[in-house]
Amino acid sequence: MVTFLYIAGLLIFIYLFCSITYLLVVAIAGLMYREDPIPEASELANILVLIPSFRDDHIICHTVQEAILHNYPRDKFDVMVVADSLKPMTVQQLRHLGASVLEVNTRMKSRSIHSAMETLLPGQYDLVMLLDADNIMKPDCLRLVNNAYKAGHQAIQCHRTAKNEQTSVALLDAISEEINNHLFRQGQQALGFSAAPSGSGMAFEFNLLKSIFNWKPILENPGEDREIDMQLLKRGIQMHYLPEAWVLDEKVASHDVFEKQRLRWLEAQWYHLRMFWEPDMIGIYKDRHYYNKLVQNLLLPRSLYLVVFSAILVLVIIRYATGWAFFFPVPGWWLSLLLFFLLTLAIAMPSRYYSSPTIKALLSLPALMVAMLRALLKVKTGRKEFIPTPKSYTGLKESQK
């Protein structure tokens, strides 16, 4: 029994050591990264701002109004809402605001995007900007996207950041978003890899996006952002991250919504990890980009790392209380791993979050860890329906406008 515990402990330690070392290297790379500014483009692309919306009647009109007022030349962009289960009055208001509206009954974000792309003519737009129903583009966002597109980038990820931090859960989710930006976008770009898509605030060359959403499996996949990532990998296209092009995104504000969102993310991660061993991936060139993406899919969500380390701390206490050395390596090694993990988070977290509200918000961590465990127990393989998270926040501060 002791031998089994020793082996299990060693395997867990090796996994944690490798994954945390990877994250620490990426965090340091992101900290040191400096990019030459993309030159101002002499031509303006025709852009479609495409907003899939599922039962978001209480917020979609505000989002569309902000999008239409965006400071990109008005004759160079259109706003289109894919209205899934929106009320007739909401649809009428959207059209009155100046958006085109496509009414669908797809109950899946990927199918809504596919339906919209099927209605568009080839060459009608150069770029498609994908927003969620709660997203607000900050000034100059589309101008910066246009510059990147004219510089040769076919897939562009904007800097998605929080527009609400009104609860401890929302604040921690906002911090998590910025850590993701540092590790999986800025850090990846610093090392010469593709930035990971966020799920919204993304712009794509028109034909590229249409080809991705014409691929049948994506239409049955609730984790379309990870599927986009896989399709870009197969095509050898790198997504470019624009840290100065900000898109405000509503963060989850309660434990229940947090659990629902993380369940969707866990299922998407498990689904796409399995795809690396499916026949569709056999012929892909196995270069450093492939293995880097595989490593990313093997990483645990950060809250699960905290769950694992909490369990290890309990075992350390039991070990010292009983004097029974039943696991390996010795506690000092585990403590070192925990410190390296915390160092990684500290490097990746923006300095503005080193504040007393953050310290207070950390008191919510145990409840969020429990929510993450509940989500893990609810994971269902092969889920076909999209798990929506409610959106309602419209209270922008002056500094966000």
C-alpha positions in Angstrom: 0.0 0.0 0.0 2.8 2.4 0.9 4.6 1.6 -2.3 1.5 2.4 -4.3 1.1 5.7 -2.6 4.7 6.5 -3.2 4.4 5.8 -6.9 1.1 7.7 -7.2 2.6 10.7 -5.4 5.7 10.7 -7.6 3.6 10.6 -10.8 1.4 13.5 -9.5 4.6 15.4 -8.6 6.1 14.9 -12.0 2.9 16.1 -13.7 2.7 19.2 -11.5 6.4 20.0 -11.9 6.3 19.8 -15.7 3.0 21.8 -16.1 4.0 24.5 -13.6 7.5 24.8 -15.1 5.8 25.3 -18.5 3.5 28.0 -17.1 6.3 29.8 -15.3 8.4 29.9 -18.5 5.5 31.3 -20.4 4.8 33.8 -17.7 8.3 35.1 -17.7 8.3 35.3 -21.5 5.1 37.3 -21.5 6.6 39.7 -18.9 9.6 40.4 -21.2 7.7 40.5 -24.5 7.9 43.7 -26.5 6.4 44.0 -30.0 7.0 46.6 -32.7 3.9 48.6 -33.3 1.9 47.6 -36.3 2.0 50.4 -38.9 -1.2 52.4 -39.5 -3.0 50.9 -42.6 -3.6 53.2 -45.6 -6.8 51.2 -46.5 -9.8 50.3 -44.4 -11.3 46.8 -44.5 -15.0 46.2 -44.7 -15.9 44.6 -41.4 -18.9 42.7 -40.2 -19.5 42.8 -36.4 -21.3 39.6 -35.8 -23.1 39.1 -32.5 -24.7 35.7 -31.7 -27.3 36.1 -29.0 -29.3 33.5 -27.1 -32.1 34.9 -24.9 -30.1 38.0 -24.1 -33.0 40.4 -24.4 -32.0 42.4 -21.4 -28.5 43.3 -22.7 -28.3 42.9 -26.5 -29.7 46.3 -27.4 -27.2 48.0 -25.2 -24.4 46.0 -26.8 -25.6 46.8 -30.3 -26.0 50.5 -29.6 -22.4 50.7 -28.3 -21.2 48.7 -31.4 -22.9 51.0 -33.9 -21.4 54.1 -32.1 -17.9 52.6 -32.4 -15.4 55.1 -33.9 -14.6 53.1 -37.1 -15.9 54.8 -40.2 -19.6 54.0 -40.3 -19.7 53.1 -44.0 -17.0 50.5 -43.4 -18.7 48.3 -40.9 -22.1 46.7 -40.3 -23.5 45.1 -37.2 -25.4 41.8 -37.4 -27.2 40.0 -34.6 -28.0 36.3 -34.8 -31.2 36.3 -32.7 -31.8 32.9 -31.2 -35.0 32.9 -29.0 -35.1 36.7 -28.7 -38.4 38.4 -28.1 -40.1 40.1 -31.2 -39.9 43.4 -29.4 -36.2 43.0 -28.9 -35.7 42.1 -32.6 -37.7 45.2 -33.6 -35.6 47.4 -31.3 -32.3 46.0 -32.8 -33.5 46.8 -36.3 -34.5 50.3 -35.3 -31.0 50.8 -33.9 -29.5 50.0 -37.3 -28.4 46.4 -36.9 -29.4 43.6 -39.3 -31.0 40.7 -37.5 -31.1 37.0 -38.5 -33.6 35.1 -36.5 -32.7 31.4 -35.9 -33.5 28.6 -33.6 -30.1 26.8 -33.3 -29.5 26.8 -29.5 -25.8 26.6 -30.3 -23.4 29.5 -30.8 -21.4 27.7 -33.5 -24.6 26.9 -35.5 -25.7 30.6 -35.2 -22.4 31.8 -36.6 -22.7 29.2 -39.4 -26.2 30.3 -40.3 -25.1 34.0 -40.5 -22.1 33.2 -42.7 -24.4 31.3 -45.1 -26.4 34.4 -45.7 -23.4 36.5 -46.7 -22.1 36.8 -50.2 -18.4 36.1 -51.1 -16.5 39.3 -50.9 -19.2 41.2 -49.1 -16.8 41.7 -46.2 -13.1 41.4 -45.6 -13.2 40.7 -41.9 -15.7 39.3 -39.4 -15.5 40.5 -35.8 -17.1 38.0 -33.4 -18.6 39.5 -30.2 -20.7 38.0 -27.4 -24.0 39.6 -26.5 -22.3 41.3 -23.6 -19.1 42.6 -25.3 -18.3 46.2 -25.7 -15.5 47.4 -28.0 -13.4 50.2 -26.6 -12.5 53.1 -28.9 -10.0 52.3 -31.8 -10.6 48.5 -31.4 -11.6 48.0 -35.0 -8.9 50.4 -36.3 -6.3 48.3 -34.6 -7.9 45.1 -35.9 -7.8 46.6 -39.4 -4.1 47.5 -39.0 -3.3 43.9 -38.0 -5.3 42.5 -40.9 -3.7 44.8 -43.5 -0.3 43.7 -42.0 -1.1 40.1 -43.0 -2.8 38.6 -40.0 -5.8 36.4 -40.8 -6.9 35.6 -37.3 -6.8 38.3 -34.6 -7.6 38.1 -30.9 -8.3 41.4 -29.1 -7.6 42.0 -25.4 -10.7 40.8 -23.7 -11.0 42.2 -20.2 -13.6 42.6 -17.5 -16.3 45.3 -17.6 -17.7 44.3 -14.2 -16.0 43.6 -10.8 -19.0 44.2 -8.6 -18.7 41.0 -6.5 -15.8 38.9 -5.2 -16.5 36.2 -7.8 -16.6 38.7 -10.7 -13.3 40.2 -9.5 -11.6 36.8 -9.3 -13.0 36.0 -12.7 -11.6 39.3 -14.0 -8.2 38.4 -12.6 -8.4 35.0 -14.1 -9.1 36.5 -17.6 -6.0 38.7 -17.4 -3.8 35.8 -16.2 -5.1 33.9 -19.3 -4.3 36.8 -21.5 -0.7 36.9 -20.1 -0.1 33.1 -20.3 -2.0 32.0 -23.3 -1.9 35.0 -25.5 0.9 37.4 -24.8 3.3 34.8 -23.4 2.6 32.4 -26.3 3.2 35.2 -28.8 6.4 36.1 -27.1 7.7 32.5 -27.7 6.6 32.5 -31.3 3.4 30.5 -30.9 -0.2 31.2 -31.8 -2.2 33.1 -29.2 -5.2 31.2 -27.9 -8.7 32.4 -28.9 -10.8 33.8 -26.0 -14.2 32.9 -27.5 -15.1 36.4 -28.4 -13.4 39.7 -29.3 -12.0 37.7 -32.3 -11.6 38.8 -35.9 -11.1 36.6 -38.9 -10.6 37.0 -42.6 -14.0 36.3 -44.1 -13.2 33.2 -46.1 -11.2 31.6 -43.3 -14.1 32.0 -40.8 -16.5 30.6 -43.3 -14.4 27.6 -44.0 -14.0 26.9 -40.3 -17.7 27.1 -39.6 -18.5 25.0 -42.7 -16.7 22.1 -41.0 -19.5 19.9 -39.8 -18.1 18.8 -36.3 -17.9 22.4 -35.1 -21.7 22.6 -35.5 -22.2 19.9 -32.8 -19.5 21.3 -30.4 -20.4 23.7 -27.6 -16.7 24.6 -27.2 -16.3 26.4 -30.6 -13.4 28.6 -29.4 -11.2 25.5 -28.8 -12.4 24.1 -32.2 -11.3 27.3 -33.8 -7.9 26.8 -32.2 -7.7 23.3 -33.6 -8.7 24.4 -37.1 -6.1 27.2 -37.1 -3.5 24.6 -36.0 -4.4 22.3 -38.8 -4.2 25.1 -41.3 -0.8 26.4 -40.0 -2.3 29.8 -39.2 -1.3 31.7 -36.1 -3.7 33.9 -34.2 -2.2 37.3 -33.5 -2.9 38.9 -30.1 -3.6 42.7 -29.9 -3.1 43.8 -26.3 -4.1 47.4 -27.1 -7.4 46.5 -28.8 -9.7 46.2 -25.8 -13.1 44.4 -25.7 -15.0 44.6 -22.4 -16.6 41.3 -21.3 -19.0 40.5 -18.5 -17.5 38.3 -15.8 -19.6 35.8 -13.8 -20.8 37.3 -10.6 -22.1 34.3 -8.6 -20.9 30.8 -7.6 -23.7 29.1 -9.5 -22.9 30.8 -12.8 -19.2 30.2 -12.2 -19.9 26.4 -11.9 -22.0 26.4 -15.0 -19.4 28.2 -17.0 -16.5 26.0 -15.8 -18.5 22.9 -16.6 -18.8 24.1 -20.2 -15.0 24.8 -20.3 -14.1 21.4 -18.7 -16.2 19.5 -21.2 -14.7 21.5 -24.1 -11.2 20.8 -22.9 -11.8 17.0 -22.5 -13.4 16.9 -25.9 -10.5 18.6 -27.7 -7.8 16.7 -25.8 -9.3 13.5 -27.2 -9.2 15.0 -30.7 -5.4 14.8 -30.7 -5.7 11.0 -31.0 -8.5 10.9 -33.6 -7.9 10.0 -37.3 -8.4 13.6 -38.4 -5.2 14.7 -36.6 -3.0 11.8 -37.8 -1.8 13.5 -40.9 -1.0 16.9 -39.3 2.6 17.9 -39.2 4.0 17.3 -35.7 6.0 20.4 -35.1 6.6 22.5 -32.0 3.2 24.3 -32.5 1.4 20.9 -32.4 3.2 19.8 -29.2 2.7 23.2 -27.6 -1.0 23.0 -28.2 -1.1 19.5 -26.9 0.6 20.6 -23.7 -1.9 23.4 -23.2 -4.8 20.9 -23.4 -3.1 18.7 -20.8 -3.0 21.6 -18.3 -5.4 21.6 -15.4 -7.7 24.7 -14.9 -6.0 26.9 -12.2 -8.7 26.4 -9.7 -8.1 22.6 -9.9 -4.4 23.2 -9.2 -5.5 24.9 -6.1 -7.7 22.0 -5.2 -4.8 19.6 -5.7 -2.4 21.7 -3.5 -5.1 22.0 -0.8 -5.4 18.2 -0.7 -1.6 17.9 -0.5 -1.5 20.3 2.4 -4.1 18.2 4.2 -1.9 15.1 3.6 1.2 17.0 4.9 -0.7 17.9 8.1 -1.8 14.2 8.5 1.8 13.1 7.9 3.2 15.3 10.7 0.3 14.5 13.0 0.7 10.8 12.7 4.4 10.5 11.9 3.5 8.1 9.1 5.6 8.9 5.9 3.0 7.5 3.5 3.6 9.7 0.5 6.6 10.9 -1.6 8.4 13.2 -2.3 9.0 14.9 1.1 6.8 17.9 2.0 9.5 20.5 1.1 9.4 19.5 -2.5 5.6 20.0 -2.6 5.9 23.3 -0.9 8.4 24.4 -3.5 6.0 23.5 -6.3 3.2 25.5 -4.6 5.5 28.5 -4.3 6.5 28.3 -8.0 2.8 28.1 -8.9 2.0 31.2 -6.9 5.0 32.9 -8.4 3.6 32.2 -11.9 0.2 33.7 -11.0 1.9 36.7 -9.4 3.9 37.4 -12.6 0.9 36.9 -14.8 -1.5 39.1 -12.8 -1.6 42.8 -13.7 -0.3 45.2 -11.0 -3.6 47.0 -10.8 -5.0 43.9 -9.0 -2.6 44.1 -6.2 -5.1 45.8 -3.9 -7.2 45.3 -0.8 -10.4 44.3 -2.8 -8.4 41.4 -4.3 -7.3 40.3 -0.8 -11.0 40.4 0.3 -12.0 38.5 -2.9 -9.6 35.7 -2.1 -11.9 34.7 0.8 -14.2 33.4 -1.9 -11.6 31.0 -3.3 -12.7 28.0 -1.1 -16.3 28.2 -2.4 -15.1 28.5 -6.0 -12.9 25.5 -5.5 -15.9 23.6 -4.3 -17.9 24.8 -7.3 -15.1 23.6 -9.6 -15.2 20.2 -8.0 -19.0 20.0 -8.5 -18.5 21.0 -12.2 -15.9 18.3 -12.6 -18.4 15.7 -11.2 -21.0 16.9 -13.7 -18.8 16.6 -16.8 -20.7 14.8 -19.6 -18.9 13.6 -22.7 -20.6 14.2 -26.0 -22.9 17.0 -24.8 -24.6 18.6 -27.8 -26.3 21.5 -26.2 -24.7 24.8 -25.4 -24.6 25.8 -21.7 -25.4 29.5 -21.6 -24.4 31.8 -18.8 -26.7 34.7 -18.0 -25.6 38.2 -18.9 -27.0 41.5 -17.5 -24.4 44.0 -16.6 -24.5 47.3 -18.5 -23.1 49.7 -15.9 -19.9 51.0 -17.6 -17.6 53.3 -15.7 -16.3 56.4 -17.3 -12.8 54.9 -17.4 -14.2 52.0 -19.5 -15.9 54.2 -22.2 
